Amino acid sequence: MKQPLRTPRRIARIPSLTAHRSRPRAPAGRVSYVDGCFVRHAEAGVHIEDRGLQFADSVYEVCGVVDSRLTDEPEHLDRLERSVREIEIAMPMSRQALQLVMRNLVRINRVRSGLLYLQVTRGTARRDHPIPQKTQRSTLIMTAHALDPAGIEAKRQTGIAVITAPDQRWARCDIKTTQLLPNLLAKTAARRAGAYEAWLVDREGLVTEGSSTTAWIVDKDGNLATRALTQAILPGVTRRIIFDVARAAQLAIHERSYSPGEAKKAREAFISSATGIYPVTAIDGVILGDGRPGPVTRRVQELYARRSGMDAGAVKGPR
Ligand code: PDD
């Protein structure tokens, strides 16, 4: 068996950022991080009885990478800390050490524009439903990969179509767990229908959010509207940043629910996530406005790009 590239069981053994900055050492292939080690991506794996694998007993984060830097990193770490607290998983290491591993992984893989994925599971234990009494050593895994900027930019310019689908998720969607089967089914239905994203609709007939994005409309009065934060949706980091930049630019946002019917008559719509902001130009085949990204969406994209230090011509887009 090949040896891992590095075995930094102790965080002190992780090479410093400065060392990497002055002399980048990128291995030939992709490198991922598993439980203390930087390993070749093809060989990365967790234990067969990892509770994340067996029960989706785990939480995750996805951060954008722009110009080799993680975007909105503190906000993602805040949310990760909240997620683990809500389901009583131990953080695998200190926040500072985690940041170091994240940045090192981006650097080692030479990702300029892309994504960093991280997942914390409750760890390994003999398979049994109740959460083990004994404190587990949580598992931390991380991957980083580049995205094709041209493909993203094309979608960002022309927009995407969404479909609506029933929201079949559990009652704590505010925790970013890896229990994503309902999201995957909805996303797959969207792709099969030739759309990019599925907007989930609750039992009251109101849109909650996208299967992996926050859902926004610009209503008939020209106001931005997105669902209020409750346990029914994920508190999106990008959503929060949009609130900050919109407030500073005197753009009103109404935190409220809306139906697919209202969304189809909206002036504009868009989706947001760690990977950026995409205009929505059609919902269930109904074209919005003139079918092109609208001015408010453009403005939000620009404001967000400026805040994240992205150049406005290279704004990222959601997966
Ligand atoms: N998804 N809502 C859901 C259900 C999500 O999964 C996501 C993120 C968002 C947007 O959150 P943020 O702005 O913090 O990325 C909203 C990530 C990208 C994913 O699952 O890949």
py3Dmol code that shows the C-alpha trace and the ligand (Angstrom):
import py3Dmol

protein = """\
ATOM      1  CA  MET A   1       0.000   0.000   0.000  1.00  0.00           C
ATOM      2  CA  LYS A   2       1.266   3.459  -0.840  1.00  0.00           C
ATOM      3  CA  GLN A   3       2.084   5.727   2.066  1.00  0.00           C
ATOM      4  CA  PRO A   4      -0.015   8.840   2.683  1.00  0.00           C
ATOM      5  CA  LEU A   5       1.715  11.968   1.442  1.00  0.00           C
ATOM      6  CA  ARG A   6       1.845  13.341   4.953  1.00  0.00           C
ATOM      7  CA  THR A   7       0.785  12.041   8.297  1.00  0.00           C
ATOM      8  CA  PRO A   8       0.130  15.122  10.406  1.00  0.00           C
ATOM      9  CA  ARG A   9      -1.641  13.353  13.277  1.00  0.00           C
ATOM     10  CA  ARG A  10      -0.444  16.259  15.298  1.00  0.00           C
ATOM     11  CA  ILE A  11      -1.407  19.591  13.822  1.00  0.00           C
ATOM     12  CA  ALA A  12       2.095  20.884  14.454  1.00  0.00           C
ATOM     13  CA  ARG A  13       3.272  18.667  11.611  1.00  0.00           C
ATOM     14  CA  ILE A  14       1.113  20.420   9.020  1.00  0.00           C
ATOM     15  CA  PRO A  15       3.420  22.624   6.984  1.00  0.00           C
ATOM     16  CA  SER A  16       2.846  26.295   7.541  1.00  0.00           C
ATOM     17  CA  LEU A  17       1.019  28.445   5.046  1.00  0.00           C
ATOM     18  CA  THR A  18       4.043  30.647   4.618  1.00  0.00           C
ATOM     19  CA  ALA A  19       6.189  27.666   3.719  1.00  0.00           C
ATOM     20  CA  HIS A  20       3.704  26.754   0.983  1.00  0.00           C
ATOM     21  CA  ARG A  21       3.404  30.304  -0.247  1.00  0.00           C
ATOM     22  CA  SER A  22       7.131  30.652  -0.766  1.00  0.00           C
ATOM     23  CA  ARG A  23       7.616  27.194  -2.296  1.00  0.00           C
ATOM     24  CA  PRO A  24       4.419  25.572  -3.548  1.00  0.00           C
ATOM     25  CA  ARG A  25       4.733  21.784  -3.497  1.00  0.00           C
ATOM     26  CA  ALA A  26       1.877  20.319  -5.497  1.00  0.00           C
ATOM     27  CA  PRO A  27       1.893  16.539  -5.873  1.00  0.00           C
ATOM     28  CA  ALA A  28       1.150  15.153  -9.316  1.00  0.00           C
ATOM     29  CA  GLY A  29      -2.487  14.275  -8.557  1.00  0.00           C
ATOM     30  CA  ARG A  30      -5.323  15.553  -6.429  1.00  0.00           C
ATOM     31  CA  VAL A  31      -4.839  15.475  -2.700  1.00  0.00           C
ATOM     32  CA  SER A  32      -7.559  15.163  -0.072  1.00  0.00           C
ATOM     33  CA  TYR A  33      -7.557  15.191   3.695  1.00  0.00           C
ATOM     34  CA  VAL A  34      -8.789  12.341   5.894  1.00  0.00           C
ATOM     35  CA  ASP A  35      -8.655  12.362   9.642  1.00  0.00           C
ATOM     36  CA  GLY A  36      -5.266  13.938  10.145  1.00  0.00           C
ATOM     37  CA  CYS A  37      -3.586  13.006   6.876  1.00  0.00           C
ATOM     38  CA  PHE A  38      -3.183  14.562   3.464  1.00  0.00           C
ATOM     39  CA  VAL A  39      -3.653  11.594   1.134  1.00  0.00           C
ATOM     40  CA  ARG A  40      -3.854  10.898  -2.572  1.00  0.00           C
ATOM     41  CA  HIS A  41      -7.452  11.505  -3.556  1.00  0.00           C
ATOM     42  CA  ALA A  42      -7.778   8.107  -5.242  1.00  0.00           C
ATOM     43  CA  GLU A  43      -6.795   6.389  -2.010  1.00  0.00           C
ATOM     44  CA  ALA A  44      -8.806   8.524   0.405  1.00  0.00           C
ATOM     45  CA  GLY A  45     -11.410   6.670   2.460  1.00  0.00           C
ATOM     46  CA  VAL A  46     -13.093   6.318   5.843  1.00  0.00           C
ATOM     47  CA  HIS A  47     -13.731   3.287   8.033  1.00  0.00           C
ATOM     48  CA  ILE A  48     -16.546   0.940   6.980  1.00  0.00           C
ATOM     49  CA  GLU A  49     -18.318   1.654  10.295  1.00  0.00           C
ATOM     50  CA  ASP A  50     -17.986   5.404  10.176  1.00  0.00           C
ATOM     51  CA  ARG A  51     -21.345   6.771  11.373  1.00  0.00           C
ATOM     52  CA  GLY A  52     -21.266   9.365   8.617  1.00  0.00           C
ATOM     53  CA  LEU A  53     -21.205   6.574   6.049  1.00  0.00           C
ATOM     54  CA  GLN A  54     -23.753   4.314   7.787  1.00  0.00           C
ATOM     55  CA  PHE A  55     -26.248   6.830   9.196  1.00  0.00           C
ATOM     56  CA  ALA A  56     -25.458  10.212   7.609  1.00  0.00           C
ATOM     57  CA  ASP A  57     -24.581  11.083  11.214  1.00  0.00           C
ATOM     58  CA  SER A  58     -22.491  14.018  10.062  1.00  0.00           C
ATOM     59  CA  VAL A  59     -22.453  17.630   8.975  1.00  0.00           C
ATOM     60  CA  TYR A  60     -20.673  19.465   6.184  1.00  0.00           C
ATOM     61  CA  GLU A  61     -19.699  22.785   4.666  1.00  0.00           C
ATOM     62  CA  VAL A  62     -18.897  23.930   1.148  1.00  0.00           C
ATOM     63  CA  CYS A  63     -16.743  27.053   0.670  1.00  0.00           C
ATOM     64  CA  GLY A  64     -16.019  28.815  -2.578  1.00  0.00           C
ATOM     65  CA  VAL A  65     -12.412  29.398  -3.632  1.00  0.00           C
ATOM     66  CA  VAL A  66     -11.684  32.569  -5.573  1.00  0.00           C
ATOM     67  CA  ASP A  67      -8.173  33.643  -6.487  1.00  0.00           C
ATOM     68  CA  SER A  68      -6.906  30.758  -4.360  1.00  0.00           C
ATOM     69  CA  ARG A  69      -8.632  32.176  -1.271  1.00  0.00           C
ATOM     70  CA  LEU A  70     -11.584  30.724   0.617  1.00  0.00           C
ATOM     71  CA  THR A  71     -14.598  33.026   0.470  1.00  0.00           C
ATOM     72  CA  ASP A  72     -16.726  33.807   3.527  1.00  0.00           C
ATOM     73  CA  GLU A  73     -14.534  31.465   5.559  1.00  0.00           C
ATOM     74  CA  PRO A  74     -15.436  32.796   9.060  1.00  0.00           C
ATOM     75  CA  GLU A  75     -19.172  32.527   8.322  1.00  0.00           C
ATOM     76  CA  HIS A  76     -18.801  28.934   7.105  1.00  0.00           C
ATOM     77  CA  LEU A  77     -16.840  28.011  10.216  1.00  0.00           C
ATOM     78  CA  ASP A  78     -19.464  29.693  12.423  1.00  0.00           C
ATOM     79  CA  ARG A  79     -22.166  27.605  10.783  1.00  0.00           C
ATOM     80  CA  LEU A  80     -20.105  24.411  11.056  1.00  0.00           C
ATOM     81  CA  GLU A  81     -19.630  25.035  14.771  1.00  0.00           C
ATOM     82  CA  ARG A  82     -23.376  25.553  15.160  1.00  0.00           C
ATOM     83  CA  SER A  83     -24.188  22.382  13.177  1.00  0.00           C
ATOM     84  CA  VAL A  84     -21.949  20.159  15.305  1.00  0.00           C
ATOM     85  CA  ARG A  85     -23.299  21.747  18.494  1.00  0.00           C
ATOM     86  CA  GLU A  86     -26.910  21.087  17.468  1.00  0.00           C
ATOM     87  CA  ILE A  87     -26.310  17.352  17.094  1.00  0.00           C
ATOM     88  CA  GLU A  88     -23.606  17.038  19.762  1.00  0.00           C
ATOM     89  CA  ILE A  89     -20.697  16.025  17.574  1.00  0.00           C
ATOM     90  CA  ALA A  90     -17.262  17.064  18.849  1.00  0.00           C
ATOM     91  CA  MET A  91     -15.283  19.491  16.685  1.00  0.00           C
ATOM     92  CA  PRO A  92     -12.319  17.483  15.367  1.00  0.00           C
ATOM     93  CA  MET A  93      -9.786  20.230  16.086  1.00  0.00           C
ATOM     94  CA  SER A  94      -9.557  23.886  17.003  1.00  0.00           C
ATOM     95  CA  ARG A  95     -10.895  26.495  14.619  1.00  0.00           C
ATOM     96  CA  GLN A  96      -7.404  27.786  13.956  1.00  0.00           C
ATOM     97  CA  ALA A  97      -6.057  24.329  13.106  1.00  0.00           C
ATOM     98  CA  LEU A  98      -9.059  23.681  10.868  1.00  0.00           C
ATOM     99  CA  GLN A  99      -8.439  26.897   8.963  1.00  0.00           C
ATOM    100  CA  LEU A 100      -4.841  25.868   8.469  1.00  0.00           C
ATOM    101  CA  VAL A 101      -5.812  22.482   7.030  1.00  0.00           C
ATOM    102  CA  MET A 102      -8.442  24.075   4.762  1.00  0.00           C
ATOM    103  CA  ARG A 103      -6.051  26.655   3.373  1.00  0.00           C
ATOM    104  CA  ASN A 104      -3.290  24.112   2.973  1.00  0.00           C
ATOM    105  CA  LEU A 105      -5.568  21.794   1.011  1.00  0.00           C
ATOM    106  CA  VAL A 106      -6.492  24.609  -1.390  1.00  0.00           C
ATOM    107  CA  ARG A 107      -2.825  25.471  -1.757  1.00  0.00           C
ATOM    108  CA  ILE A 108      -1.574  21.886  -2.214  1.00  0.00           C
ATOM    109  CA  ASN A 109      -4.173  21.290  -4.935  1.00  0.00           C
ATOM    110  CA  ARG A 110      -3.400  24.664  -6.523  1.00  0.00           C
ATOM    111  CA  VAL A 111      -7.092  25.545  -6.726  1.00  0.00           C
ATOM    112  CA  ARG A 112      -7.511  29.073  -8.026  1.00  0.00           C
ATOM    113  CA  SER A 113     -11.240  28.992  -8.629  1.00  0.00           C
ATOM    114  CA  GLY A 114     -13.261  26.144  -7.180  1.00  0.00           C
ATOM    115  CA  LEU A 115     -14.698  24.577  -4.067  1.00  0.00           C
ATOM    116  CA  LEU A 116     -13.590  23.195  -0.748  1.00  0.00           C
ATOM    117  CA  TYR A 117     -15.802  20.506   0.811  1.00  0.00           C
ATOM    118  CA  LEU A 118     -15.465  19.498   4.428  1.00  0.00           C
ATOM    119  CA  GLN A 119     -17.384  16.961   6.461  1.00  0.00           C
ATOM    120  CA  VAL A 120     -17.312  16.111  10.141  1.00  0.00           C
ATOM    121  CA  THR A 121     -18.823  12.762  11.123  1.00  0.00           C
ATOM    122  CA  ARG A 122     -19.501  11.415  14.602  1.00  0.00           C
ATOM    123  CA  GLY A 123     -16.695   8.937  14.030  1.00  0.00           C
ATOM    124  CA  THR A 124     -16.416   5.182  13.988  1.00  0.00           C
ATOM    125  CA  ALA A 125     -18.364   2.824  16.264  1.00  0.00           C
ATOM    126  CA  ARG A 126     -19.962  -0.623  16.029  1.00  0.00           C
ATOM    127  CA  ARG A 127     -23.189  -0.126  14.112  1.00  0.00           C
ATOM    128  CA  ASP A 128     -25.989   0.725  16.531  1.00  0.00           C
ATOM    129  CA  HIS A 129     -28.700   3.348  16.177  1.00  0.00           C
ATOM    130  CA  PRO A 130     -28.375   5.261  19.463  1.00  0.00           C
ATOM    131  CA  ILE A 131     -25.632   7.835  19.588  1.00  0.00           C
ATOM    132  CA  PRO A 132     -22.750   6.158  21.470  1.00  0.00           C
ATOM    133  CA  GLN A 133     -22.454   7.227  25.131  1.00  0.00           C
ATOM    134  CA  LYS A 134     -18.694   7.310  25.032  1.00  0.00           C
ATOM    135  CA  THR A 135     -17.254  10.432  23.426  1.00  0.00           C
ATOM    136  CA  GLN A 136     -16.296   9.591  19.891  1.00  0.00           C
ATOM    137  CA  ARG A 137     -13.315  10.903  18.020  1.00  0.00           C
ATOM    138  CA  SER A 138     -15.047  12.645  15.138  1.00  0.00           C
ATOM    139  CA  THR A 139     -13.831  12.072  11.599  1.00  0.00           C
ATOM    140  CA  LEU A 140     -12.820  15.038   9.455  1.00  0.00           C
ATOM    141  CA  ILE A 141     -12.615  14.729   5.679  1.00  0.00           C
ATOM    142  CA  MET A 142     -11.915  17.428   3.140  1.00  0.00           C
ATOM    143  CA  THR A 143     -11.633  17.729  -0.624  1.00  0.00           C
ATOM    144  CA  ALA A 144     -10.802  20.652  -2.875  1.00  0.00           C
ATOM    145  CA  HIS A 145     -11.269  20.928  -6.601  1.00  0.00           C
ATOM    146  CA  ALA A 146     -11.244  23.486  -9.384  1.00  0.00           C
ATOM    147  CA  LEU A 147     -14.356  24.574 -11.298  1.00  0.00           C
ATOM    148  CA  ASP A 148     -14.435  25.536 -14.949  1.00  0.00           C
ATOM    149  CA  PRO A 149     -14.721  29.347 -14.891  1.00  0.00           C
ATOM    150  CA  ALA A 150     -15.994  29.517 -18.505  1.00  0.00           C
ATOM    151  CA  GLY A 151     -18.940  27.202 -17.858  1.00  0.00           C
ATOM    152  CA  ILE A 152     -19.845  29.090 -14.724  1.00  0.00           C
ATOM    153  CA  GLU A 153     -19.640  32.455 -16.413  1.00  0.00           C
ATOM    154  CA  ALA A 154     -21.903  31.254 -19.240  1.00  0.00           C
ATOM    155  CA  LYS A 155     -24.622  30.277 -16.747  1.00  0.00           C
ATOM    156  CA  ARG A 156     -24.123  33.440 -14.781  1.00  0.00           C
ATOM    157  CA  GLN A 157     -24.719  35.492 -17.899  1.00  0.00           C
ATOM    158  CA  THR A 158     -27.682  33.632 -19.364  1.00  0.00           C
ATOM    159  CA  GLY A 159     -29.309  32.317 -16.190  1.00  0.00           C
ATOM    160  CA  ILE A 160     -30.803  28.946 -15.353  1.00  0.00           C
ATOM    161  CA  ALA A 161     -34.191  27.255 -15.269  1.00  0.00           C
ATOM    162  CA  VAL A 162     -35.731  25.784 -12.133  1.00  0.00           C
ATOM    163  CA  ILE A 163     -38.594  23.386 -11.523  1.00  0.00           C
ATOM    164  CA  THR A 164     -40.656  23.083  -8.353  1.00  0.00           C
ATOM    165  CA  ALA A 165     -40.830  19.854  -6.359  1.00  0.00           C
ATOM    166  CA  PRO A 166     -42.325  18.804  -3.011  1.00  0.00           C
ATOM    167  CA  ASP A 167     -40.101  19.465  -0.013  1.00  0.00           C
ATOM    168  CA  GLN A 168     -39.712  15.976   1.460  1.00  0.00           C
ATOM    169  CA  ARG A 169     -36.944  16.762   3.953  1.00  0.00           C
ATOM    170  CA  TRP A 170     -36.893  16.437   7.748  1.00  0.00           C
ATOM    171  CA  ALA A 171     -37.887  19.159  10.213  1.00  0.00           C
ATOM    172  CA  ARG A 172     -34.364  20.478  10.991  1.00  0.00           C
ATOM    173  CA  CYS A 173     -33.168  21.771   7.645  1.00  0.00           C
ATOM    174  CA  ASP A 174     -31.352  24.555   9.515  1.00  0.00           C
ATOM    175  CA  ILE A 175     -28.617  22.021  10.380  1.00  0.00           C
ATOM    176  CA  LYS A 176     -26.290  21.308   7.486  1.00  0.00           C
ATOM    177  CA  THR A 177     -26.294  17.525   7.754  1.00  0.00           C
ATOM    178  CA  THR A 178     -25.324  15.108   5.009  1.00  0.00           C
ATOM    179  CA  GLN A 179     -28.821  13.550   4.968  1.00  0.00           C
ATOM    180  CA  LEU A 180     -29.397  14.795   1.445  1.00  0.00           C
ATOM    181  CA  LEU A 181     -31.444  12.092  -0.264  1.00  0.00           C
ATOM    182  CA  PRO A 182     -34.577  14.256  -0.726  1.00  0.00           C
ATOM    183  CA  ASN A 183     -32.370  17.051  -2.061  1.00  0.00           C
ATOM    184  CA  LEU A 184     -30.659  14.679  -4.492  1.00  0.00           C
ATOM    185  CA  LEU A 185     -33.970  13.315  -5.769  1.00  0.00           C
ATOM    186  CA  ALA A 186     -35.301  16.827  -6.342  1.00  0.00           C
ATOM    187  CA  LYS A 187     -32.094  17.954  -8.066  1.00  0.00           C
ATOM    188  CA  THR A 188     -32.166  14.868 -10.275  1.00  0.00           C
ATOM    189  CA  ALA A 189     -35.797  15.564 -11.222  1.00  0.00           C
ATOM    190  CA  ALA A 190     -34.712  19.075 -12.198  1.00  0.00           C
ATOM    191  CA  ARG A 191     -31.856  17.862 -14.363  1.00  0.00           C
ATOM    192  CA  ARG A 192     -34.112  15.289 -16.034  1.00  0.00           C
ATOM    193  CA  ALA A 193     -36.562  18.080 -16.817  1.00  0.00           C
ATOM    194  CA  GLY A 194     -33.768  20.097 -18.442  1.00  0.00           C
ATOM    195  CA  ALA A 195     -33.601  22.535 -15.506  1.00  0.00           C
ATOM    196  CA  TYR A 196     -30.682  23.312 -13.244  1.00  0.00           C
ATOM    197  CA  GLU A 197     -32.234  23.480  -9.796  1.00  0.00           C
ATOM    198  CA  ALA A 198     -35.399  22.400  -7.970  1.00  0.00           C
ATOM    199  CA  TRP A 199     -37.221  24.837  -5.703  1.00  0.00           C
ATOM    200  CA  LEU A 200     -38.775  22.892  -2.852  1.00  0.00           C
ATOM    201  CA  VAL A 201     -42.388  23.553  -1.907  1.00  0.00           C
ATOM    202  CA  ASP A 202     -43.729  22.860   1.604  1.00  0.00           C
ATOM    203  CA  ARG A 203     -47.140  21.466   2.621  1.00  0.00           C
ATOM    204  CA  GLU A 204     -48.597  24.977   2.727  1.00  0.00           C
ATOM    205  CA  GLY A 205     -47.692  25.387  -0.926  1.00  0.00           C
ATOM    206  CA  LEU A 206     -44.850  27.841  -0.266  1.00  0.00           C
ATOM    207  CA  VAL A 207     -41.276  27.750  -1.568  1.00  0.00           C
ATOM    208  CA  THR A 208     -38.722  26.894   1.132  1.00  0.00           C
ATOM    209  CA  GLU A 209     -35.425  26.949  -0.798  1.00  0.00           C
ATOM    210  CA  GLY A 210     -33.541  25.261  -3.621  1.00  0.00           C
ATOM    211  CA  SER A 211     -32.269  21.696  -3.239  1.00  0.00           C
ATOM    212  CA  SER A 212     -28.767  23.108  -2.646  1.00  0.00           C
ATOM    213  CA  THR A 213     -29.294  26.863  -2.904  1.00  0.00           C
ATOM    214  CA  THR A 214     -31.262  29.739  -1.388  1.00  0.00           C
ATOM    215  CA  ALA A 215     -34.265  30.862  -3.491  1.00  0.00           C
ATOM    216  CA  TRP A 216     -34.931  34.549  -4.164  1.00  0.00           C
ATOM    217  CA  ILE A 217     -37.449  36.582  -6.133  1.00  0.00           C
ATOM    218  CA  VAL A 218     -37.798  40.252  -7.001  1.00  0.00           C
ATOM    219  CA  ASP A 219     -41.526  40.728  -6.461  1.00  0.00           C
ATOM    220  CA  LYS A 220     -43.990  42.829  -8.469  1.00  0.00           C
ATOM    221  CA  ASP A 221     -43.132  45.867  -6.319  1.00  0.00           C
ATOM    222  CA  GLY A 222     -39.428  45.465  -7.074  1.00  0.00           C
ATOM    223  CA  ASN A 223     -38.500  44.199  -3.593  1.00  0.00           C
ATOM    224  CA  LEU A 224     -36.188  41.290  -2.967  1.00  0.00           C
ATOM    225  CA  ALA A 225     -37.921  38.472  -1.133  1.00  0.00           C
ATOM    226  CA  THR A 226     -36.567  35.287   0.391  1.00  0.00           C
ATOM    227  CA  ARG A 227     -37.923  32.898   2.992  1.00  0.00           C
ATOM    228  CA  ALA A 228     -37.399  33.890   6.656  1.00  0.00           C
ATOM    229  CA  LEU A 229     -34.900  31.850   8.682  1.00  0.00           C
ATOM    230  CA  THR A 230     -36.605  29.018  10.535  1.00  0.00           C
ATOM    231  CA  GLN A 231     -35.860  25.320  10.932  1.00  0.00           C
ATOM    232  CA  ALA A 232     -37.391  24.855   7.465  1.00  0.00           C
ATOM    233  CA  ILE A 233     -34.346  26.184   5.600  1.00  0.00           C
ATOM    234  CA  LEU A 234     -30.576  26.314   5.784  1.00  0.00           C
ATOM    235  CA  PRO A 235     -29.261  29.680   6.971  1.00  0.00           C
ATOM    236  CA  GLY A 236     -27.251  30.312   3.815  1.00  0.00           C
ATOM    237  CA  VAL A 237     -23.934  32.078   4.248  1.00  0.00           C
ATOM    238  CA  THR A 238     -24.307  33.735   0.848  1.00  0.00           C
ATOM    239  CA  ARG A 239     -27.852  34.751   1.852  1.00  0.00           C
ATOM    240  CA  ARG A 240     -26.432  36.481   4.902  1.00  0.00           C
ATOM    241  CA  ILE A 241     -23.753  38.295   2.920  1.00  0.00           C
ATOM    242  CA  ILE A 242     -26.404  39.394   0.412  1.00  0.00           C
ATOM    243  CA  PHE A 243     -28.385  40.878   3.322  1.00  0.00           C
ATOM    244  CA  ASP A 244     -25.292  42.828   4.438  1.00  0.00           C
ATOM    245  CA  VAL A 245     -24.404  44.196   1.027  1.00  0.00           C
ATOM    246  CA  ALA A 246     -28.017  44.916   0.062  1.00  0.00           C
ATOM    247  CA  ARG A 247     -28.615  46.845   3.274  1.00  0.00           C
ATOM    248  CA  ALA A 248     -25.494  48.922   2.657  1.00  0.00           C
ATOM    249  CA  ALA A 249     -26.737  49.644  -0.870  1.00  0.00           C
ATOM    250  CA  GLN A 250     -30.261  50.517   0.366  1.00  0.00           C
ATOM    251  CA  LEU A 251     -31.834  47.562  -1.421  1.00  0.00           C
ATOM    252  CA  ALA A 252     -34.884  46.341   0.528  1.00  0.00           C
ATOM    253  CA  ILE A 253     -35.192  42.634   1.306  1.00  0.00           C
ATOM    254  CA  HIS A 254     -38.424  41.176   2.628  1.00  0.00           C
ATOM    255  CA  GLU A 255     -38.013  37.959   4.592  1.00  0.00           C
ATOM    256  CA  ARG A 256     -41.229  36.237   3.658  1.00  0.00           C
ATOM    257  CA  SER A 257     -42.667  33.166   2.027  1.00  0.00           C
ATOM    258  CA  TYR A 258     -44.063  33.085  -1.495  1.00  0.00           C
ATOM    259  CA  SER A 259     -45.806  30.488  -3.635  1.00  0.00           C
ATOM    260  CA  PRO A 260     -44.570  29.088  -6.948  1.00  0.00           C
ATOM    261  CA  GLY A 261     -47.501  31.013  -8.511  1.00  0.00           C
ATOM    262  CA  GLU A 262     -46.168  34.322  -7.208  1.00  0.00           C
ATOM    263  CA  ALA A 263     -42.603  33.383  -8.192  1.00  0.00           C
ATOM    264  CA  LYS A 264     -43.713  32.708 -11.772  1.00  0.00           C
ATOM    265  CA  LYS A 265     -45.156  36.221 -11.944  1.00  0.00           C
ATOM    266  CA  ALA A 266     -42.106  37.820 -10.283  1.00  0.00           C
ATOM    267  CA  ARG A 267     -40.029  40.407 -12.096  1.00  0.00           C
ATOM    268  CA  GLU A 268     -36.858  38.441 -11.454  1.00  0.00           C
ATOM    269  CA  ALA A 269     -35.557  35.473  -9.521  1.00  0.00           C
ATOM    270  CA  PHE A 270     -32.181  34.030  -8.625  1.00  0.00           C
ATOM    271  CA  ILE A 271     -30.434  31.396  -6.542  1.00  0.00           C
ATOM    272  CA  SER A 272     -27.481  31.827  -4.207  1.00  0.00           C
ATOM    273  CA  SER A 273     -25.024  29.464  -2.578  1.00  0.00           C
ATOM    274  CA  ALA A 274     -21.398  29.196  -1.495  1.00  0.00           C
ATOM    275  CA  THR A 275     -20.552  28.916  -5.129  1.00  0.00           C
ATOM    276  CA  GLY A 276     -22.259  32.170  -6.152  1.00  0.00           C
ATOM    277  CA  ILE A 277     -25.391  33.742  -7.574  1.00  0.00           C
ATOM    278  CA  TYR A 278     -27.257  32.631 -10.727  1.00  0.00           C
ATOM    279  CA  PRO A 279     -30.233  34.376 -12.320  1.00  0.00           C
ATOM    280  CA  VAL A 280     -33.377  32.237 -12.721  1.00  0.00           C
ATOM    281  CA  THR A 281     -35.050  32.861 -16.052  1.00  0.00           C
ATOM    282  CA  ALA A 282     -37.747  30.163 -16.030  1.00  0.00           C
ATOM    283  CA  ILE A 283     -39.773  28.327 -13.372  1.00  0.00           C
ATOM    284  CA  ASP A 284     -41.615  25.134 -14.381  1.00  0.00           C
ATOM    285  CA  GLY A 285     -41.240  26.255 -17.993  1.00  0.00           C
ATOM    286  CA  VAL A 286     -42.783  29.705 -17.348  1.00  0.00           C
ATOM    287  CA  ILE A 287     -40.407  32.393 -18.605  1.00  0.00           C
ATOM    288  CA  LEU A 288     -39.797  35.239 -16.166  1.00  0.00           C
ATOM    289  CA  GLY A 289     -40.038  38.734 -17.615  1.00  0.00           C
ATOM    290  CA  ASP A 290     -38.200  38.882 -20.931  1.00  0.00           C
ATOM    291  CA  GLY A 291     -36.288  35.678 -20.115  1.00  0.00           C
ATOM    292  CA  ARG A 292     -33.060  37.500 -19.370  1.00  0.00           C
ATOM    293  CA  PRO A 293     -31.320  38.216 -16.054  1.00  0.00           C
ATOM    294  CA  GLY A 294     -32.836  41.366 -14.558  1.00  0.00           C
ATOM    295  CA  PRO A 295     -31.195  44.519 -13.169  1.00  0.00           C
ATOM    296  CA  VAL A 296     -31.724  43.734  -9.478  1.00  0.00           C
ATOM    297  CA  THR A 297     -30.133  40.309  -9.869  1.00  0.00           C
ATOM    298  CA  ARG A 298     -27.212  41.889 -11.700  1.00  0.00           C
ATOM    299  CA  ARG A 299     -26.837  44.420  -8.921  1.00  0.00           C
ATOM    300  CA  VAL A 300     -26.845  41.712  -6.231  1.00  0.00           C
ATOM    301  CA  GLN A 301     -24.236  39.737  -8.188  1.00  0.00           C
ATOM    302  CA  GLU A 302     -22.024  42.815  -8.415  1.00  0.00           C
ATOM    303  CA  LEU A 303     -22.413  43.744  -4.758  1.00  0.00           C
ATOM    304  CA  TYR A 304     -21.617  40.208  -3.658  1.00  0.00           C
ATOM    305  CA  ALA A 305     -18.639  39.983  -6.014  1.00  0.00           C
ATOM    306  CA  ARG A 306     -17.233  43.217  -4.661  1.00  0.00           C
ATOM    307  CA  ARG A 307     -17.673  42.092  -1.065  1.00  0.00           C
ATOM    308  CA  SER A 308     -15.964  38.755  -1.711  1.00  0.00           C
ATOM    309  CA  GLY A 309     -13.051  40.360  -3.506  1.00  0.00           C
ATOM    310  CA  MET A 310     -14.002  38.708  -6.784  1.00  0.00           C
ATOM    311  CA  ASP A 311     -13.649  40.624  -9.961  1.00  0.00           C
ATOM    312  CA  ALA A 312     -17.184  41.191 -11.211  1.00  0.00           C
ATOM    313  CA  GLY A 313     -16.433  39.571 -14.562  1.00  0.00           C
ATOM    314  CA  ALA A 314     -15.518  36.288 -12.902  1.00  0.00           C
ATOM    315  CA  VAL A 315     -18.340  35.729 -10.499  1.00  0.00           C
ATOM    316  CA  LYS A 316     -18.735  32.133  -9.461  1.00  0.00           C
ATOM    317  CA  GLY A 317     -21.927  30.166  -9.863  1.00  0.00           C
ATOM    318  CA  PRO A 318     -23.654  27.373  -7.965  1.00  0.00           C
ATOM    319  CA  ARG A 319     -23.242  23.751  -8.911  1.00  0.00           C
TER     320      ARG A 319
END
"""
ligand_1 = """\
21
PDD
N -25.421 23.967 -0.557
N -29.878 25.717 0.951
C -29.417 24.464 0.878
C -30.361 23.325 1.069
C -28.053 24.238 0.621
O -27.596 22.986 0.561
C -27.191 25.330 0.415
C -25.724 25.135 0.169
C -27.732 26.625 0.490
C -26.901 27.864 0.338
O -26.063 28.021 1.462
P -24.676 28.764 1.331
O -24.953 30.108 0.780
O -24.149 28.799 2.712
O -23.848 27.926 0.428
C -29.085 26.780 0.776
C -24.031 23.619 -0.789
C -23.370 24.523 -1.773
C -23.964 22.150 -1.175
O -24.700 21.374 -0.603
O -23.156 21.788 -2.027
"""
view = py3Dmol.view(width=600, height=400)
view.addModel(protein, "pdb")
view.setStyle({"model": 0}, {"cartoon": {"style": "trace"}})
view.addModel(ligand_1, "xyz")
view.setStyle({"model": 1}, {"stick": {}})
view.zoomTo()
view.show()
